[in-house]
Amino acid sequence: MALSPALYLIPVTLGGADWQRVLPAYNVTIISQLRHFIVEDIRSARRFLRMVDREFPIDDSVFVEMGKHADVSLFSAALQPLREGRAVGVISEAGCPAVADPGADIVAIAQREALTVVPLVGPNSMIMAVMASGLNGQGFAFNGYLPVDEGERAKRIKVLESRALTEHQTQLFIETPYRNAKMFAALTHTLRPTTRLCIAAGITTEAEWIRTLTVRQWQSHQLPDLSKTPAIFLIGE
């Protein structure tokens, strides 16, 4: 299959999941033909490429980093191969590129210039959390990280709860794993007893754990140790 010039958004496994369980073989067909990549981290991107294709020619490929220390002003130059008719791949640290991810800046440039963008199929922890939560999947919003300051965080939690209950919109957010227990404590202390709270952790990995209960019910349940496990928190009716 000849590869058309496009910006290919390449999903990566979540955690230590077996890539063959969460990524279609079609993705590998695309990946094997790419030689220009824009990546969140070069080392992890190289590991991923070798994981899905042991014979991938790493040394013949070009990698441009788009991580948190990258110069955003240089992102446009990274798309020059695509402007010249060569395909370019975007690889994030985990999950789908451009969703809560710096890849969004790359895609925005491509769209402004009417360059072709092709999203590939792969795991997305936010969508999968909504699927498994039992909360409203018709209307939902992802809110990124909440404030670290306790007072500001409590205010934000109240705002999101109000939105979930009055607008019937499930509210999603994340936390750094080592602060998951503190987030859980803040939620059970701040939310109304009848509000439903879902915790979806380690999605697609062996540590996967997903549970939805009312806040009152959570107060009599012990949370497993999630200090090293990425988790999505969802508030709903």
C-alpha positions, 0 to 999 in steps of 0.5 A, spaced: 500 500 500 503 506 497 502 511 503 499 518 501 502 524 503 499 526 510 500 527 517 498 521 520 496 521 528 499 514 531 496 512 537 500 509 543 499 503 548 497 506 555 501 503 560 504 496 559 498 494 555 500 489 549 500 493 543 497 487 539 491 487 543 489 495 542 492 497 536 490 494 529 495 491 524 493 497 519 497 502 524 503 498 523 502 498 515 502 505 516 508 506 521 512 501 517 512 506 511 514 513 515 521 516 516 519 523 518 516 523 525 514 529 530 514 526 537 513 528 544 519 524 547 524 521 542 527 515 546 520 513 548 517 514 540 523 509 538 522 504 543 514 504 541 517 503 533 521 497 535 516 494 539 511 494 533 516 493 528 522 489 530 526 491 523 524 498 523 529 503 520 530 507 526 537 510 523 534 512 517 528 516 520 528 523 522 525 525 529 523 532 531 521 533 539 514 536 541 515 535 548 514 540 554 521 543 553 520 544 545 520 551 542 513 551 539 515 556 534 519 551 530 513 546 530 511 549 523 518 547 520 517 540 522 511 539 517 516 541 511 517 534 509 509 534 508 509 540 504 514 537 500 509 531 499 512 526 504 508 523 509 509 525 517 507 521 523 505 524 530 507 520 536 505 522 543 507 518 550 501 514 551 494 514 547 492 518 542 496 524 539 493 531 540 488 529 545 490 533 552 497 533 548 502 538 545 500 534 538 494 539 538 499 544 536 502 540 530 495 539 527 492 546 528 498 548 523 496 543 518 489 544 518 490 552 517 495 550 511 489 545 509 494 539 509 491 532 510 490 529 517 489 522 518 487 520 525 489 512 526 485 508 531 487 506 538 486 507 545 483 513 548 483 513 556 477 518 556 473 515 551 474 508 554 472 511 561 466 514 559 464 507 556 465 503 562 462 509 567 455 508 566 454 516 566 452 520 561 455 518 554 451 523 550 454 529 553 461 530 557 467 534 558 474 533 559 477 538 564 485 536 564 488 537 571 484 541 577 488 546 581 493 543 586 491 548 592 486 545 596 481 551 596 481 552 589 481 545 588 474 544 592 471 550 588 473 547 582 470 541 584 463 544 586 463 548 579 464 541 575 459 538 580 454 543 578 455 543 571 454 535 571 448 536 575 444 542 572 447 541 565 447 533 565 454 533 562 459 528 565 465 531 567 472 528 567 479 530 569 485 527 571 491 527 576 498 526 577 498 518 580 502 520 586 496 525 588 490 520 586 489 518 593 488 526 595 484 527 589 479 521 592 479 524 599 477 531 596 472 529 592 469 524 597 469 530 602 467 536 597 461 532 593 454 531 595 453 524 598 448 522 592 453 525 586 456 519 582 463 518 582 467 514 577 474 512 578 477 509 571 484 507 573 490 503 568 485 502 562 487 497 558 493 494 562 493 488 567 492 494 573 485 496 570 480 498 575 473 501 574 468 503 579 462 507 579 459 509 586 455 514 589 459 519 594 456 516 600 457 509 597 465 511 596 465 513 603 465 506 606 469 503 600 477 503 600 480 505 594 486 500 591 493 503 591 493 508 585 499 511 587 503 509 580 497 508 576 494 513 571 486 514 573 480 518 570 475 521 575 468 522 572 463 526 576 455 525 574 448 524 576 
